[in-house]
Amino acid sequence: MIILKSRREIDIMREANQIV
């Protein structure tokens, strides 16, 4: 699993996945 610096990065990645 990849650990991000902040949970905000996870939120951004989740949004990016939804956009894609």
C-alpha positions in Angstrom: 0.0 0.0 0.0 1.2 3.5 -0.7 1.2 5.9 2.3 0.5 9.5 1.4 1.8 12.5 3.3 -1.8 13.6 4.1 -5.3 12.2 3.8 -6.0 15.2 1.6 -3.8 13.5 -1.1 -6.0 10.5 -0.9 -9.1 12.7 -1.4 -7.5 14.3 -4.4 -6.6 10.9 -5.8 -10.1 9.7 -5.2 -11.5 12.7 -7.1 -9.1 12.1 -9.9 -10.2 8.5 -10.2 -13.9 9.7 -10.3 -13.0 12.2 -13.1 -11.2 9.6 -15.0 
